[in-house]
């Protein structure tokens, strides 16, 4: 397993195991398939993965509990565990203390190797100082309950510069992939952190799975260049080829994804200039097919009206990626399986989701468009 050196003393696996999209018992629920997920965790460690990322809300709170139990059977020195403070739930120092202690119990550890303030954006930035969240976590670091303190970020480069200028950080986690390098200005965010000598942890390298499937034309470009390589491996290599990236988090949902990622990082080959040109061609083809830049992060959930926003967007994007005039049979079949209460037409345009979306998607507007498309059947 390829590794990167952190703080000039620790080897961190270049592939990190993200636990936001663990295998589930049912497609419609967030309950984790613990048996499969445990085997994946064991295989990950066996193959050299030593960075595991979770968070308080993942899988409706089950992710921390699962990964704590899954890792407990392994030597504490063979893995690094990362979790996050859900800033939106904190209204006092007591709230932060209560959540932090709950996380230690859920994860069955005495300390966290990496700890992040979760989802810094314009809405939540002021809460860090107002509720003394940073000061609280720095104290926990002094107490030895946090080894390294960082943050995850979902906003613009201007706010990122403000964040890294106001506080001291050991690392930062940003959304970075070959589509968002320009689309979400991940390039500038990466540059800001690199200039500040802050190591980067990459999230959404495969953009919620979108870059693992792509459109037919885009996938064909990658396959023609390297028939044995999966589209996902190109995306993972893109992020991992950047020198200031410490680890690339992959939210793996099954053993096939785990094995493919391990293969990519075990015999890691950084991108060449020729590879980058191939990706540029694939990006051009894919962007032509992409309607809505949703990464399936679920920050917009739960919708007050019951709409399953990420699934609605995913079904629509998949259909639109096939091109104009494509057969819509499978779209309508899968769309109906969502259940009427979860479909786009249930949106009341309340706007609750707008401030939550890291991609700044005008969700009500897009849902209205999809509802109109779905009504054509």
C-alpha positions as CSV (number, residue, x, y, z in Angstrom):
1,X,0.0,0.0,0.0
2,X,1.3,3.4,-1.0
3,X,1.9,5.7,2.0
4,X,2.6,9.4,2.6
5,X,4.7,10.8,5.5
6,X,2.8,13.0,7.9
7,X,4.6,15.4,10.2
8,X,7.8,13.8,9.1
9,X,7.2,10.8,11.4
10,X,4.1,8.8,10.6
11,X,3.2,6.8,7.5
12,X,-0.4,7.2,6.4
13,X,-1.9,5.0,3.8
14,X,-2.6,7.0,0.6
15,X,-6.0,5.2,0.5
16,X,-8.3,6.0,3.3
17,X,-11.5,4.1,4.2
18,X,-14.5,6.5,4.3
19,X,-17.5,5.2,6.3
20,X,-20.3,7.4,4.9
21,X,-21.4,4.8,2.3
22,X,-20.9,1.4,4.0
23,X,-22.8,-1.6,2.7
24,X,-26.4,-1.6,3.8
25,X,-29.0,-4.2,4.7
26,X,-31.6,-2.4,2.6
27,X,-31.4,0.1,-0.3
28,X,-34.1,2.2,1.4
29,X,-32.5,2.4,4.8
30,X,-29.2,3.5,6.3
31,X,-28.8,0.3,8.5
32,X,-25.3,-1.1,8.0
33,X,-24.7,-4.7,6.8
34,X,-22.2,-5.3,9.7
35,X,-21.0,-8.7,8.5
36,X,-19.9,-7.4,5.1
37,X,-18.6,-4.1,6.5
38,X,-16.6,-6.0,9.1
39,X,-14.9,-8.2,6.4
40,X,-14.2,-5.1,4.4
41,X,-12.6,-3.4,7.5
42,X,-10.5,-6.5,8.2
43,X,-9.3,-6.8,4.6
44,X,-8.5,-3.1,4.5
45,X,-6.2,-3.4,7.5
46,X,-4.7,-6.6,6.1
47,X,-3.8,-4.7,2.9
48,X,-2.3,-1.7,4.6
49,X,-5.1,0.8,4.9
50,X,-4.5,2.6,8.2
51,X,-6.8,5.6,8.0
52,X,-10.5,5.3,8.8
53,X,-12.9,8.3,8.6
54,X,-16.3,8.5,10.2
55,X,-18.6,11.2,11.5
56,X,-21.4,11.7,14.0
57,X,-24.3,11.7,11.5
58,X,-23.2,9.1,9.0
59,X,-25.6,6.2,8.6
60,X,-28.0,8.0,11.0
61,X,-25.4,7.7,13.8
62,X,-24.5,4.0,13.2
63,X,-21.2,4.6,11.4
64,X,-19.2,5.6,14.5
65,X,-20.7,2.8,16.5
66,X,-20.0,0.2,13.8
67,X,-16.4,1.3,13.1
68,X,-15.6,1.4,16.8
69,X,-16.7,-2.2,17.1
70,X,-15.0,-3.2,13.9
71,X,-11.6,-1.7,14.8
72,X,-11.7,-2.8,18.4
73,X,-10.4,-6.3,17.5
74,X,-7.3,-4.8,15.9
75,X,-4.2,-3.4,17.6
76,X,-4.8,0.3,18.3
77,X,-1.4,1.2,16.8
78,X,-2.3,-0.2,13.4
79,X,-5.0,2.3,12.5
80,X,-5.8,6.0,12.6
81,X,-9.3,6.9,13.5
82,X,-10.9,10.2,12.4
83,X,-14.3,11.6,13.3
84,X,-15.9,15.1,13.3
85,X,-17.7,17.6,15.5
86,X,-21.2,18.3,14.1
87,X,-21.0,22.0,14.4
88,X,-24.7,22.5,13.6
89,X,-25.7,20.6,16.7
90,X,-23.5,22.8,19.1
91,X,-25.1,25.6,21.0
92,X,-22.8,25.6,24.0
93,X,-19.5,24.3,25.3
94,X,-21.6,21.7,27.2
95,X,-23.1,20.4,23.9
96,X,-19.6,20.0,22.5
97,X,-18.4,18.1,25.6
98,X,-21.4,15.8,25.5
99,X,-21.0,15.0,21.8
100,X,-17.3,14.4,22.1
101,X,-17.7,12.1,25.0
102,X,-20.4,10.2,23.2
103,X,-18.2,9.8,20.2
104,X,-15.4,8.3,22.3
105,X,-17.9,5.8,23.7
106,X,-19.4,5.0,20.3
107,X,-15.9,4.5,18.8
108,X,-14.6,2.6,21.8
109,X,-11.4,4.6,22.0
110,X,-9.6,6.8,24.5
111,X,-8.5,9.3,21.9
112,X,-8.9,10.2,18.2
113,X,-5.9,10.3,15.9
114,X,-7.5,12.9,13.6
115,X,-10.4,15.1,14.6
116,X,-12.2,17.6,12.5
117,X,-14.7,20.4,12.8
118,X,-17.3,19.1,10.4
119,X,-18.5,21.1,7.3
120,X,-17.2,24.6,7.7
121,X,-19.1,26.9,5.5
122,X,-20.4,30.5,5.5
123,X,-23.4,29.5,7.6
124,X,-21.5,27.7,10.3
125,X,-18.2,29.6,10.4
126,X,-19.3,32.1,13.0
127,X,-20.4,29.3,15.3
128,X,-16.8,28.2,15.8
129,X,-16.0,31.3,17.8
130,X,-19.5,32.0,19.2
131,X,-19.6,28.6,20.9
132,X,-15.8,28.3,21.5
133,X,-15.7,25.1,19.5
134,X,-12.1,25.5,18.4
135,X,-10.9,26.4,21.9
136,X,-12.7,23.4,23.3
137,X,-11.1,21.0,20.8
138,X,-7.6,22.5,21.3
139,X,-8.0,21.8,25.0
140,X,-8.9,18.2,24.1
141,X,-5.8,18.1,22.0
142,X,-3.7,19.3,25.0
143,X,-5.3,16.5,27.1
144,X,-4.2,13.9,24.6
145,X,-7.7,13.0,23.5
146,X,-7.0,14.4,20.0
147,X,-3.7,13.9,18.3
148,X,-4.3,16.1,15.2
149,X,-6.9,18.8,14.7
150,X,-8.4,19.7,11.4
151,X,-11.6,20.6,9.6
152,X,-13.7,19.5,6.6
153,X,-14.7,22.3,4.2
154,X,-17.6,22.9,1.8
155,X,-17.5,26.4,0.5
156,X,-15.5,29.0,-1.5
157,X,-11.8,29.7,-1.5
158,X,-12.3,33.1,0.1
159,X,-13.7,31.5,3.2
160,X,-11.0,28.8,3.2
161,X,-8.4,31.5,3.3
162,X,-10.2,33.1,6.3
163,X,-10.4,29.7,8.0
164,X,-6.7,28.9,7.7
165,X,-5.6,32.4,8.6
166,X,-7.7,32.7,11.8
167,X,-6.9,29.3,13.3
168,X,-4.0,26.8,13.4
169,X,-4.6,23.4,11.8
170,X,-2.8,20.2,11.4
171,X,-4.6,19.2,8.3
172,X,-7.7,19.9,6.2
173,X,-10.3,17.9,4.3
174,X,-11.7,19.2,1.0
175,X,-13.7,17.9,-1.9
176,X,-11.4,17.3,-4.8
177,X,-11.7,15.3,-8.0
178,X,-11.0,15.9,-11.7
179,X,-14.5,17.3,-12.3
180,X,-14.5,19.7,-9.4
181,X,-10.9,20.8,-10.0
182,X,-12.5,23.7,-11.9
183,X,-16.2,23.2,-11.4
184,X,-16.0,23.8,-7.6
185,X,-12.6,25.5,-7.7
186,X,-10.9,22.7,-5.9
187,X,-7.7,23.7,-7.6
188,X,-7.6,27.0,-5.7
189,X,-8.5,25.4,-2.4
190,X,-5.7,22.9,-2.8
191,X,-3.3,25.7,-3.6
192,X,-4.3,27.7,-0.5
193,X,-3.7,24.7,1.8
194,X,-0.4,23.8,0.0
195,X,0.8,27.4,0.4
196,X,0.0,27.2,4.1
197,X,1.8,23.9,4.3
198,X,-1.4,22.2,5.5
199,X,-1.7,18.5,4.4
200,X,-4.8,17.8,2.4
201,X,-7.2,14.9,3.0
202,X,-9.4,14.3,-0.1
203,X,-13.1,13.5,0.1
204,X,-15.4,12.7,-2.8
205,X,-12.6,11.7,-5.2
206,X,-15.1,9.7,-7.2
207,X,-17.8,12.4,-6.7
208,X,-20.3,10.2,-4.8
209,X,-19.8,7.3,-7.3
210,X,-20.5,9.5,-10.4
211,X,-16.9,9.2,-11.7
212,X,-17.0,5.5,-11.3
213,X,-19.8,5.2,-13.9
214,X,-19.6,8.3,-16.0
215,X,-21.4,8.7,-19.3
216,X,-21.0,6.1,-22.1
217,X,-18.8,8.5,-24.1
218,X,-16.6,9.6,-21.2
219,X,-16.1,6.0,-19.9
220,X,-15.2,4.9,-23.4
221,X,-12.4,7.4,-23.6
222,X,-10.8,6.0,-20.4
223,X,-11.3,2.4,-21.3
224,X,-9.8,2.9,-24.7
225,X,-6.7,4.4,-23.1
226,X,-6.3,1.6,-20.5
227,X,-8.8,-1.3,-20.9
228,X,-7.9,-3.0,-17.6
229,X,-8.4,0.1,-15.4
230,X,-11.8,1.0,-14.0
231,X,-13.1,4.5,-14.3
232,X,-12.9,4.8,-10.5
233,X,-9.2,4.0,-10.5
234,X,-8.6,7.0,-12.8
235,X,-10.4,9.3,-10.3
236,X,-8.5,7.9,-7.3
237,X,-5.1,8.3,-9.1
238,X,-6.0,11.8,-10.0
239,X,-6.4,12.9,-6.4
240,X,-3.5,10.7,-5.1
241,X,-1.1,12.1,-7.7
242,X,-1.1,15.5,-6.0
243,X,2.0,15.8,-3.8
244,X,0.3,17.6,-0.8
245,X,-2.4,15.0,-0.5
246,X,-2.0,12.9,2.6
247,X,-4.8,10.4,2.0
248,X,-7.7,9.9,-0.5
249,X,-10.9,8.9,1.2
250,X,-13.1,6.4,-0.6
251,X,-16.6,5.7,0.6
252,X,-16.6,2.0,-0.4
253,X,-19.9,0.1,-0.4
254,X,-18.8,-3.4,-1.4
255,X,-15.9,-5.7,-1.6
256,X,-15.4,-5.1,-5.3
257,X,-14.8,-1.4,-4.7
258,X,-12.4,-2.1,-1.9
259,X,-10.4,-4.6,-4.0
260,X,-10.3,-2.2,-7.0
261,X,-9.0,0.7,-4.8
262,X,-6.4,-1.5,-3.1
263,X,-5.1,-2.6,-6.5
264,X,-4.9,1.0,-7.6
265,X,-2.9,2.1,-4.5
266,X,-0.8,-1.0,-4.0
267,X,0.9,-0.6,-7.4
268,X,0.4,3.1,-7.5
269,X,1.2,4.9,-10.7
270,X,1.0,8.7,-10.6
271,X,-0.7,10.3,-13.6
272,X,1.5,11.3,-16.5
273,X,1.0,14.3,-18.7
274,X,-0.6,12.0,-21.2
275,X,-3.0,10.6,-18.6
276,X,-4.1,14.1,-17.7
277,X,-4.9,14.9,-21.3
278,X,-7.0,11.7,-21.5
279,X,-8.9,12.8,-18.4
280,X,-9.5,16.2,-19.8
281,X,-11.1,14.6,-22.8
282,X,-13.3,12.4,-20.6
283,X,-14.3,15.4,-18.4
284,X,-15.4,17.3,-21.5
285,X,-17.5,14.4,-22.6
286,X,-18.9,13.8,-19.2
287,X,-19.8,17.5,-18.5
288,X,-21.8,17.5,-21.7
289,X,-24.0,14.8,-20.2
290,X,-24.2,16.1,-16.6
291,X,-27.4,17.9,-15.6
292,X,-27.0,18.3,-11.9
293,X,-23.7,18.4,-9.9
294,X,-25.0,16.3,-7.0
295,X,-22.4,14.2,-5.1
296,X,-24.9,12.2,-3.0
297,X,-23.5,13.6,0.3
298,X,-27.0,13.7,1.9
299,X,-26.4,17.1,3.6
300,X,-29.8,18.2,2.2
301,X,-31.6,15.3,4.0
302,X,-34.0,14.9,5.6
303,X,-36.3,16.9,3.4
304,X,-39.4,18.3,5.3
305,X,-41.6,17.2,2.5
306,X,-40.1,13.7,2.3
307,X,-38.4,14.0,-1.1
308,X,-35.3,11.8,-1.4
309,X,-33.3,14.5,-3.1
310,X,-30.0,12.7,-3.8
311,X,-31.8,9.6,-5.3
312,X,-34.0,11.8,-7.4
313,X,-31.0,13.6,-8.8
314,X,-29.1,10.4,-9.3
315,X,-31.8,8.8,-11.3
316,X,-32.3,11.9,-13.4
317,X,-28.6,12.4,-14.0
318,X,-28.2,8.7,-15.1
319,X,-30.9,9.1,-17.6
320,X,-29.7,12.4,-19.0
321,X,-26.2,11.0,-19.3
322,X,-27.5,8.5,-21.9
323,X,-28.3,11.4,-24.2
324,X,-31.3,12.8,-25.9
325,X,-33.9,10.3,-27.2
326,X,-32.5,7.5,-25.0
327,X,-34.9,4.8,-23.8
328,X,-36.6,6.0,-20.5
329,X,-38.1,2.7,-19.5
330,X,-35.5,2.0,-16.7
331,X,-35.7,5.6,-15.5
332,X,-39.4,5.4,-14.9
333,X,-39.2,1.9,-13.4
334,X,-36.5,3.0,-10.9
335,X,-38.2,6.3,-10.3
336,X,-41.4,4.7,-9.3
337,X,-39.5,2.4,-6.9
338,X,-38.6,5.5,-4.9
339,X,-42.2,5.7,-3.8
340,X,-44.5,8.6,-4.6
341,X,-43.8,10.3,-1.3
342,X,-40.1,10.6,-2.2
343,X,-40.5,11.9,-5.7
344,X,-39.7,15.4,-7.0
345,X,-43.3,16.6,-7.3
346,X,-43.6,16.5,-3.4
347,X,-41.2,19.5,-3.1
348,X,-43.0,22.5,-1.6
349,X,-40.1,24.9,-2.4
350,X,-39.7,25.6,1.3
351,X,-35.9,26.3,0.7
352,X,-34.6,24.4,3.8
353,X,-32.2,22.4,1.6
354,X,-30.6,25.4,-0.1
355,X,-28.2,26.4,2.7
356,X,-27.2,22.8,3.3
357,X,-26.0,21.9,-0.2
358,X,-22.2,22.0,-0.5
359,X,-22.6,22.2,-4.3
360,X,-24.8,25.3,-4.2
361,X,-27.5,23.6,-6.3
362,X,-30.8,25.3,-6.6
363,X,-32.6,22.2,-5.4
364,X,-36.2,23.3,-5.6
365,X,-35.7,24.5,-9.2
366,X,-34.1,21.2,-10.2
367,X,-36.8,19.2,-8.5
368,X,-39.4,21.2,-10.4
369,X,-37.7,20.4,-13.7
370,X,-37.4,16.7,-12.8
371,X,-41.1,16.5,-11.7
372,X,-42.0,17.9,-15.1
373,X,-39.8,15.3,-16.9
374,X,-41.2,12.5,-14.8
375,X,-44.8,13.5,-15.5
376,X,-44.3,12.8,-19.2
377,X,-44.8,9.1,-18.7
